[in-house]
Amino acid sequence: MIFLCVSCDFFDSRAVRTQKLIEQEMKGIDWNAVDQFPLFEGCDELASKEEQKKCFEEMLLLHYSEILGDFEFVLDRSIKDTIRIDFLINDKGVISILDIEQDSIITNQIPGFNGIISRGIRSLPKVRPALKRGIPVRAKFRIPLIINTK
């Protein structure tokens, strides 16, 4: 008695099998998530992803707190609002603002506010880009900035 076992993969060339493996691997990658967040000097690249995110956000918010603390604003009334800043960090670590979402109260009370935010981005310390599978990638972020003038 003779048994013959045959697989369809047996007849595929090595290149075809490799291509199938690559396609299968690519389907399993979440392209909307990074493996490592962008990092400022002082943030630990060996920390967990959540700790990296927290360090990145804290450093960014600390920078803006210092920038806004240098200005004296003359206001008609107190402001308590949250501004949302959307920005992009490219694969070289260059940061650019995509959008600043704010209430008209801030626009009316602090006419140069967007300029201050833009200058703040340009004066940030060097940041290392986000990584996906060890490769620098661009990443979009939204940071809430709370303005409280009370």
C-alpha positions in Angstrom: 0.0 0.0 0.0 1.4 3.4 -1.0 0.3 6.7 0.6 0.8 10.0 -1.2 0.5 13.2 0.7 0.4 16.3 -1.5 0.0 19.9 -0.4 -0.8 22.9 -2.6 2.0 24.8 -0.9 4.5 22.1 -2.1 4.1 23.4 -5.7 4.4 27.1 -4.8 7.7 28.7 -5.5 9.7 30.1 -2.7 8.9 33.6 -3.9 5.2 33.0 -3.9 5.3 31.5 -0.4 7.3 34.5 0.8 4.8 36.9 -0.7 2.0 35.1 0.9 3.7 35.4 4.3 4.3 39.1 3.8 0.7 39.7 2.8 -0.5 37.8 5.9 1.9 39.7 8.2 0.8 43.1 6.7 -2.9 42.3 7.4 -2.0 41.8 11.1 -0.4 45.2 11.5 -2.4 48.0 13.1 -1.2 51.0 11.0 -3.1 53.5 13.2 -1.0 52.7 16.3 2.7 53.3 16.9 5.0 50.9 18.7 6.8 53.7 20.4 5.6 57.3 21.0 7.7 60.3 20.0 10.1 61.0 22.8 11.7 64.2 24.2 15.1 64.1 25.9 14.5 62.7 29.3 11.7 60.3 28.3 12.7 56.7 28.7 12.6 54.7 25.4 12.6 51.4 27.4 9.5 52.5 29.4 6.1 51.0 28.6 4.1 52.5 25.8 1.7 54.2 28.2 4.6 55.7 30.2 6.1 57.0 27.0 2.8 58.6 26.0 2.5 60.1 29.5 6.0 61.5 29.4 5.6 62.9 25.9 2.3 64.6 26.9 3.6 66.0 30.2 6.7 67.4 28.5 4.6 69.1 25.9 2.1 70.5 28.4 4.9 71.7 30.7 6.5 73.5 27.7 3.2 75.3 26.9 2.6 76.1 30.5 6.0 77.9 30.6 5.3 79.6 27.2 1.9 80.9 28.3 3.3 81.9 31.7 5.6 84.4 30.0 2.7 86.4 28.6 0.5 88.9 30.4 -3.0 88.8 29.1 -5.4 91.6 29.6 -8.8 90.1 29.7 -12.4 91.5 30.0 -13.4 88.5 32.0 -12.0 85.2 33.2 -11.6 82.2 30.9 -12.0 78.6 31.7 -11.8 76.5 28.5 -10.0 73.6 26.8 -8.2 74.1 23.6 -7.4 71.1 21.5 -4.2 71.2 19.4 -3.9 68.8 16.5 -0.3 68.4 15.3 1.9 66.1 13.3 5.3 64.8 14.0 7.0 63.6 10.9 9.5 60.8 10.5 12.4 63.2 11.1 10.9 64.5 14.4 9.7 67.8 12.9 6.4 69.1 14.5 3.8 71.0 12.7 0.3 72.3 13.8 -2.6 70.9 11.9 -5.4 72.6 13.7 -6.2 74.5 16.9 -9.8 74.0 18.1 -10.9 76.7 20.4 -13.9 78.6 21.5 -14.6 82.1 20.1 -14.1 83.5 23.6 -10.4 82.8 23.4 -10.2 84.2 19.9 -11.9 87.4 21.1 -10.1 87.8 24.4 -6.6 86.7 23.2 -6.4 87.7 19.5 -2.7 86.5 19.1 -3.3 83.2 20.9 -2.8 81.0 17.7 0.5 82.8 17.1 1.7 82.0 20.6 0.8 78.3 20.2 2.6 78.2 16.8 5.8 79.8 18.3 5.5 77.3 21.2 5.7 74.4 18.7 8.8 75.9 17.0 10.6 76.4 20.3 10.0 72.8 21.6 13.1 70.8 22.4 14.2 68.2 19.8 11.8 65.2 19.7 12.6 61.7 18.4 9.8 60.5 16.0 7.4 57.7 16.7 8.4 54.2 15.7 6.5 51.4 14.0 8.4 48.2 13.9 11.7 50.1 14.5 11.1 52.5 11.6 10.5 56.2 12.2 7.0 57.1 11.1 4.9 60.2 11.1 2.2 60.4 13.8 -0.8 62.7 14.5 -1.7 63.8 18.0 -4.3 65.8 19.8 -3.4 67.5 23.0 -5.9 69.2 25.3 -4.6 72.5 26.7 -6.7 73.8 29.6 -6.9 77.6 29.9 -8.0 78.8 33.4 -7.5 82.5 34.1 -9.3 82.6 37.5 
